[in-house]
Amino acid sequence: MSIKTKLSAIIFGSVSLILALNLTLNLQTTRSNLREESVNNMKMTARQIAVAVEQSSYSSNYVQQQIAQNLRLAAILASEELDPDYRNVNNQQLRSLAARLGVSNISLLVKTEDDVVVARSSDPNELGLSTKGWGYWYVAFLELFAGQRVSVKQGQTMEHFWSGPFEYSTSNPQFIEKWGYYYDSSTNYIIDPYIRSSAISDYVKIMNPDEIVRQSRDVNPELLEITGINPRTFGSSTMQADGSDSINQKLRNQPVQYGTYIFGNVEEDKSAVMTALARQEPVTLDTEARGKRVLKTFIPIQQPWADDYVISVVMDYSAISTVIRDELINNITTSILLLILFLILSYVLAGLVTRPIQDILAKVNDVARGVFEPPLHVKSRDELGQLSHRVNAMTSNLLQHTNRLNQTLEENRAVKEHLESVINGTSDAIHTVDMEGRITSTNRAFEKLYGWSAKDVLTKTPYLVPATVQKQEDARLRELRDGVVLPPVETIRLKRDGSIVEVSVSTSIIRDEEGKPKAFVHVSRDMTERNRIEELLRRSEKLTTVGQLAAGVAHEIRNPLTTLRGFLQLQREKQLLIPLHVDLMLSELDRINMIVSEFLILAKPQAVHFQLKDVRYILQDVVSLLSSQSHLFGIEFNAHYSEAPATVHCEENQLKQVFINILKNAIEAMPSGGTIQVVQEVRDDAVVIAISDEGEGIPEDMLPKLGEPFFTNKETGTGLGLMVSQRIIQAHKGSLEIKSEYRNGTEVTITLPSADETEAG
């Protein structure tokens, strides 16, 4: 076979291949265009439905706002009539009050150790109802009890009040109700008035988007199905194949919010829904359902007033297939005619191009191997000659670009090595996180601060942000995505061993050429030592302030006490009063003056006179002194003293002051009454006094701050009493320890060295 024939066959085969590729490309383009057009139509339909739903929601929100205001007014009126303690309210009283206020029912919600439950209600079906599994409703209850403004975006929030959206009743699922929750800290319960009416149920059904869905399908018969999907419950273990769910039956958690779910594949659709939400862009599936080839598009819909959801639009693929089949027949007919014509022309042209082809091919092979010299020798000026010139020009350009690329590669390598040395040499921990939350790079300081090596973070993403600050961190990242420049923030992070480290974090965002967020760069600086020094400075300043306050108070009180003493002495000389009473008054005034003098301890040390005293008798005097006050609050002392003497070196009035401070704190911590245990023992060479109450206890986060000046959980306290007590016990070479469990009382243990141990020292 001659070269001409071969070339002709090659040209013919090439053209055939080109036509076949062109035919395939046209087919794919047609299919792609038709599919894209169909998807755009489905997206447009979904957007129209979403807008209609949004408009309906605005109308519904206005109605809910008006009802919420009425419920809040009813709750305020109810709070004025009800006892602040739910235990003093009965269900009959709530039924009567609900009738007078024009609401269906009123319930009282009480916070337990790990739940919020309905303790009282005019509806018996509500009693004992737990709310722990109610999602954002439970979050709203906890925020109300905490005195915070409710942050839940669903429903309506007002001062001391939150109203949930229209929802099916838990106790009566056949009703759609509207609730309101009011708490102003004057009671120990949340007031929950709510309206149960068939008018509300009818209104919610009227606002349902199913009618909009039906009209959209009537306009476009190729649309088989439109479905509003709730991604939070769609595909759950309790969801049926038709979209129904025996557990998630509420308006807020129904898997199918509106429309039908007939052409569905739960597992396949759930994956597409999650992908659409994650990417915030539509996801299209070409699949089969109910024996038909269909095109499904899942469009994520963002709602400013509620959680995002997804609209699924199902279209019959037969409309696309018909157009593609007609286009394919036309293209095949045209291609066959072109092949016949080109077969004749290719044989004629083959002889004209065979001679210089070998040279050009050899040169191309050299270039492919990286050999650019020597250039191709050109004799003719025809197209092949021009092609030879172009090959030479291309070879020259490739040689220049290759040299430039090699030079640029070397420069980039040097810059990279320099940057890596700078990053690894800094003392601040640096790590880069992509938009999926994966750590892509770290430096040596990161491993030193957090304990994670670069190899570990690539295989397993560490949890650096504690749950307590996760919400704050998410908000900062959102602001950075929006282009806000944020200053460094002082926060906490988790090390690999689970310990907390205080850090200053500076975060910046990396964007690609199109300006889209690509990654975050976090620079962390260990702030533990600096914060510790600042805390010591703050404590020092507080102590200085307390000393100045103590000196001023002592100075102001001493003057009237001196005047009163002189007046009483004058009365005794003239014998206008009973001398015994006068002596007692003078004695007590001396004691008050001594207590005030001891208050000066906070300003400057003062000399005290230590004596051998039995702690048992000092405790007995203090308990007897406070017994009358404790009886007024329904509190009894249960005191136990050791049989052996409990002698210590002490200043009696100072110890009395300590015991009075601690016992008064115990009395004030038990407004509902109870028993205070006072136990005195002799252990080894020490005298131990343990005082425990049955009060509310002290939260764990407040325990480390006890004894600091001006730190107190009392509305009128100063925090100085405990500080003075600690100073006195320290002056007696003893220790004062406080143990407390929130809601389970507090125990204060005082340990003093016995007289023998002190003398030995």
Summary of the structure (lengths in Angstrom):
residues: 761
radius of gyration: 42.3
end to end distance: 121.0
largest distance: 153.0
contacts: 2186
relative contact order: 0.05
helix: 51%
strand: 20%
